[in-house]
Amino acid sequence: MLLSNRAVFASSDLDEVRGEVAKVFCPHRLELAGDADLLSARFNSVQLGSVRVSYLDYGADVHIEPGDLDTFFLVMIPLAGRSLIRVGDKEIVSTTSLASLPSPTRHLDMRWAAGCPQLVVKFERTSIERSLEQMLGEHLDAPVVFDPGVDLTAGWTRSWRDMADLLVREAERDDGLTGHPLAIAHLENALITLLLTMQPSNYLERLTTPRPPALPKVVRRAMEFIEGHAHLPLTTADVAGAVAVSSRSLQEGFRAHLGLTPMAHLRQVRLARVHDELRTADPARATVTTVAARWGFLHQGRFAAQYRERYGQPPSETLRRGSASGG
């Protein structure tokens, strides 16, 4: 069972189950659709930044009708079994290979079969819309509506699921990344960006339409912004918003004039900051893992390779030598 250390409740009382789940999500209709004796609900959940990950299993066949979610999006991934999901006028059968993604302005009605525990990832509507506006460089003229079925066999969704699973694993550890807000924010931004740029929606075509490249002056301003804010959980959209261009224009401007993306430049800046910290840190008090995580490097193997390529030595050697030379 996922997130067993983050238990919210376990109950066979229908009213209690409905009430406890509603506290985390929203008021909804919940009815048994089969043998009432099978109801044995378990709900584990944790808030990570503005994303919430949950494990939810009713044990029995249930009919769930939240209606319009209004303030949040859900990605619901069956870990076994299947569920019937109706979102507005669309209907899918969700399985371990087809997740569901209801949008907050479309009526949601579901039937979960017994033996269909699900991993549920909740995103605030404001986070999705803010990210999209920053990527477009303009205000939205309609609510975001995704296609309700997410093909979990596609290449990008395998990457997406890997990141969602990473969030779960870290939440299951007492010493995980949950204590590193920058790292969690990076994962959240990556999850949202993949959804917006890969999952079909009413904005996908607009997002993928080529934009004029940003001018060199804008690129310089963006570089200065990155230098001054590298300690924050920046996204391409954040940088683009700071210099008043769309994310696509900024990306094309960076590629045209620097030969790399804004996030690649940010990684270079952060790599330099890690290097500076390691040179002056006390090995008795600091570790490479801690310093790297503080600057948003989540995969230690990849970080070590990038560091060695740039500085010609492993980060642990920089930490040791810095101490030996007195900083």
Rosetta blueprint (number, residue, H / E / L):
1 M L
2 L L
3 L L
4 S H
5 N H
6 R H
7 A E
8 V E
9 F E
10 A E
11 S E
12 S L
13 D L
14 L H
15 D H
16 E H
17 V H
18 R H
19 G H
20 E H
21 V H
22 A H
23 K H
24 V H
25 F L
26 C L
27 P L
28 H L
29 R E
30 L E
31 E E
32 L E
33 A L
34 G L
35 D L
36 A H
37 D H
38 L H
39 L L
40 S L
41 A E
42 R E
43 F E
44 N E
45 S E
46 V E
47 Q E
48 L E
49 G L
50 S L
51 V E
52 R E
53 V E
54 S E
55 Y E
56 L E
57 D E
58 Y L
59 G L
60 A L
61 D L
62 V E
63 H E
64 I E
65 E E
66 P E
67 G E
68 D L
69 L L
70 D L
71 T L
72 F E
73 F E
74 L E
75 V E
76 M E
77 I E
78 P E
79 L L
80 A L
81 G L
82 R L
83 S E
84 L E
85 I E
86 R E
87 V E
88 G L
89 D L
90 K E
91 E E
92 I E
93 V E
94 S E
95 T E
96 T L
97 S L
98 L E
99 A E
100 S E
101 L L
102 P L
103 S L
104 P L
105 T L
106 R L
107 H L
108 L E
109 D E
110 M E
111 R E
112 W E
113 A L
114 A L
115 G L
116 C L
117 P L
118 Q E
119 L E
120 V E
121 V E
122 K E
123 F E
124 E E
125 R H
126 T H
127 S H
128 I H
129 E H
130 R H
131 S H
132 L H
133 E H
134 Q H
135 M H
136 L H
137 G L
138 E L
139 H L
140 L L
141 D L
142 A L
143 P L
144 V L
145 V L
146 F E
147 D L
148 P L
149 G E
150 V E
151 D E
152 L L
153 T L
154 A L
155 G H
156 W H
157 T H
158 R H
159 S H
160 W H
161 R H
162 D H
163 M H
164 A H
165 D H
166 L H
167 L H
168 V H
169 R H
170 E H
171 A H
172 E L
173 R L
174 D L
175 D L
176 G L
177 L H
178 T H
179 G H
180 H L
181 P H
182 L H
183 A H
184 I H
185 A H
186 H H
187 L H
188 E H
189 N H
190 A H
191 L H
192 I H
193 T H
194 L H
195 L H
196 L H
197 T H
198 M H
199 Q L
200 P L
201 S E
202 N L
203 Y L
204 L H
205 E H
206 R H
207 L H
208 T H
209 T L
210 P L
211 R L
212 P L
213 P L
214 A L
215 L L
216 P H
217 K H
218 V H
219 V H
220 R H
221 R H
222 A H
223 M H
224 E H
225 F H
226 I H
227 E H
228 G H
229 H H
230 A L
231 H L
232 L L
233 P L
234 L L
235 T L
236 T H
237 A H
238 D H
239 V H
240 A H
241 G H
242 A H
243 V L
244 A L
245 V L
246 S L
247 S H
248 R H
249 S H
250 L H
251 Q H
252 E H
253 G H
254 F H
255 R H
256 A H
257 H H
258 L H
259 G L
260 L L
261 T L
262 P H
263 M H
264 A H
265 H H
266 L H
267 R H
268 Q H
269 V H
270 R H
271 L H
272 A H
273 R H
274 V H
275 H H
276 D H
277 E H
278 L H
279 R H
280 T H
281 A L
282 D L
283 P L
284 A L
285 R L
286 A L
287 T L
288 V H
289 T H
290 T H
291 V H
292 A H
293 A H
294 R H
295 W L
296 G L
297 F L
298 L L
299 H L
300 Q H
301 G H
302 R H
303 F H
304 A H
305 A H
306 Q H
307 Y H
308 R H
309 E H
310 R H
311 Y H
312 G L
313 Q L
314 P L
315 P H
316 S H
317 E H
318 T H
319 L H
320 R H
321 R H
322 G H
323 S H
324 A H
325 S L
326 G L
327 G L
